[in-house]
Amino acid sequence: MRIVVAEDLYLLRDGMVRLIEAYGHQVVATASTGPETLDALVSWRPDVAVVDVRMPPTQSDEGLRAALAARRELPGLPVLILSQHVEQLYARELLADGAGGIGYFLKESVFDADQFIDALERVAGGGTAMDPAVIAKLLSSGSSPRRLERLTEREHSVLGLMAEGLSNQAIGQRLFLSDSAISKYTTSMFGKLGITDDDNSNRRVLAVLAYLNKT
């Protein structure tokens, strides 16, 4: 994969670059400010980018804003956000276009190299990789959509794991269910949420949006 790394702390940025390259991927550009991040994302059009939320010049939300701006210019540009805090508004906005290719992890939750690279690869493939802590924070910000009330307890469990970015196989392993059982639950869940089989939209992302109280 061709990857852009945007992080203002040199040691952390250098560490991520070394880790990514150790797994056989290529870091095509790095950035340490919000404007540099936007320029790198638009210029290089990477397979996926790792972007810190808070970057110079003001150390507020420049990195996140750069990612949003880049995805407006390049719809579906895969971005994995790393942050010390959950920025609820922007996390929802990143998901809002339904295009997929989004990850949002708290830095403290990335425990090992395999987890980090797995999240990058899922996002690069157009999927989602959401930290459970991020999901919990987003869910606490409002009431559940009425459509979610139609789901069974098991379907809620499946959808929650789907929001984390797990595949059907991984969800089945977590819930001790067969692949066919998970397929049946997801099909039923999509139907109850009114998500049709449309080639122009990502059904899993739309389901995650519903779960996070966006649609």
PyMOL commands that set and color helices and strands:
alter all, ss='L'
color gray80, all
select helices_A, chain A and resi 10-22+34-44+62-73+88-95+107-109+113-124+132-139+146-150+153-164+168-175+179-192+203-211
alter helices_A, ss='H'
color red, helices_A
select strands_A, chain A and resi 2-6+26-31+48-52+79-83+102-106+128-130
alter strands_A, ss='S'
color yellow, strands_A
deselect
rebuild
show_as cartoon
